[in-house]
Each structure stands twice: as structure tokens, then as C-alpha cells.
Amino acid sequence: MQRFRPTMLILAVALTAASAHAAEIEIPPPGKPKELSVYVNQPNCMRWTDDCVNCSRGADGKGPTCSNIGFACQPKAIRCVGTDIPQSEPEKK
């Protein structure tokens, strides 16, 4: 009787482990991350912010320059804070 219980326990564990299978699910590959809109060059605006990140238009057609976001900041709607674009020059892309 002393050997019967451990033997049955080992047999039950072996049968349970043999019948357990991992679920076969298809995981799609990660997509390309979307560029955050605050970092995109805003048309007709020299400086813009979402109250967390401050950006300004790059000089000589370069990309915008933006500050780092604070770790506890809650972004708001993007707004233009400086519209001093010279009207005589066409916008560079």
C-alpha cells in the first residue's frame, strides 16, 4: 500500500504532462511604429507644443528640433506658439 500511492501519483502526473499541449496561436509581426504627431513638422508654424514636448522648425530645411518629454507629463492637443515664418520664402520640405 505504501508503494501504491506514490506510483499512482507519478503515473497521474506523467499522463497529465504528456497530454498537455501549448496553444498554437499566430502572432503577427510587430508593425512599423507610427511617428508621433508632435514630432512631425507643423505647416505654417515655427514653434509648436503639446505642453510636454516643445518643437521648433529646423534651420535650412532640416527636420524639426524637439525637447525630451518628462516622465510624468500628460500631452494635450498640439498648438502653435510661434507663427513667425517669413512669407517671402517658400516652405522647404
C-alpha positions as CSV (number, residue, x, y, z in Angstrom):
1,M,0.0,0.0,0.0
2,Q,2.9,2.3,0.7
3,R,4.2,2.0,-2.9
4,F,0.7,2.2,-4.5
5,R,0.0,5.8,-3.8
6,P,3.4,7.2,-5.0
7,T,3.2,5.0,-8.1
8,M,-0.3,6.2,-8.9
9,L,0.7,9.8,-8.3
10,I,3.7,9.5,-10.6
11,L,1.5,7.8,-13.2
12,A,-1.1,10.6,-13.0
13,V,1.5,13.3,-13.3
14,A,3.1,11.6,-16.3
15,L,-0.3,11.2,-18.1
16,T,-1.3,14.8,-17.4
17,A,2.1,16.2,-18.6
18,A,2.0,14.1,-21.7
19,S,-1.4,15.3,-22.7
20,A,-0.7,19.0,-22.0
21,H,0.0,21.0,-25.2
22,A,0.8,24.6,-25.7
23,A,-1.8,26.6,-27.6
24,E,-0.8,27.2,-31.2
25,I,-1.7,30.8,-32.0
26,E,-0.3,33.0,-34.7
27,I,1.3,36.2,-33.5
28,P,1.6,38.8,-36.2
29,P,4.9,40.5,-36.6
30,P,5.1,43.9,-35.0
31,G,4.2,46.8,-37.3
32,K,6.2,49.8,-38.0
33,P,5.7,52.3,-35.1
34,K,3.8,55.4,-36.0
35,E,5.6,58.6,-35.8
36,L,4.2,60.8,-33.0
37,S,2.4,63.7,-34.5
38,V,4.1,66.3,-32.2
39,Y,7.5,65.5,-33.9
40,V,6.1,66.0,-37.4
41,N,6.8,69.4,-38.9
42,Q,3.7,71.5,-38.5
43,P,2.8,73.6,-41.6
44,N,2.9,77.4,-41.2
45,C,4.3,77.2,-37.7
46,M,7.8,77.9,-36.4
47,R,7.3,76.6,-32.8
48,W,4.7,74.2,-31.5
49,T,4.0,72.2,-28.3
50,D,1.7,69.7,-26.7
51,D,2.6,71.1,-23.2
52,C,5.1,68.2,-22.8
53,V,7.3,68.4,-25.9
54,N,8.4,71.7,-27.4
55,C,9.4,71.7,-31.1
56,S,10.8,74.2,-33.5
57,R,11.3,74.2,-37.2
58,G,14.7,73.1,-38.3
59,A,17.0,75.6,-39.9
60,D,17.8,75.3,-43.6
61,G,15.2,72.6,-44.4
62,K,16.4,70.2,-41.7
63,G,13.9,68.3,-39.6
64,P,12.3,69.8,-36.5
65,T,14.2,70.0,-33.2
66,C,12.2,68.8,-30.2
67,S,12.8,68.6,-26.5
68,N,12.5,65.4,-24.5
69,I,9.2,64.5,-22.8
70,G,9.0,64.4,-19.0
71,F,8.3,61.1,-17.4
72,A,5.1,62.2,-15.8
73,C,3.8,64.5,-18.5
74,Q,0.2,64.2,-19.9
75,P,0.2,65.5,-23.5
76,K,-2.5,67.8,-24.6
77,A,-3.6,69.0,-28.1
78,I,-0.8,70.3,-30.3
79,R,-0.8,74.1,-30.6
80,C,1.3,76.5,-32.4
81,V,3.2,79.0,-30.2
82,G,5.2,80.8,-32.9
83,T,4.0,81.7,-36.4
84,D,6.9,83.9,-37.4
85,I,7.6,82.2,-40.7
86,P,8.8,84.6,-43.3
87,Q,6.2,84.8,-46.1
88,S,8.7,85.8,-48.8
89,E,10.4,82.3,-48.7
90,P,8.6,79.2,-49.9
91,E,8.3,76.4,-47.3
92,K,11.1,73.8,-47.7
93,K,10.2,70.2,-47.5
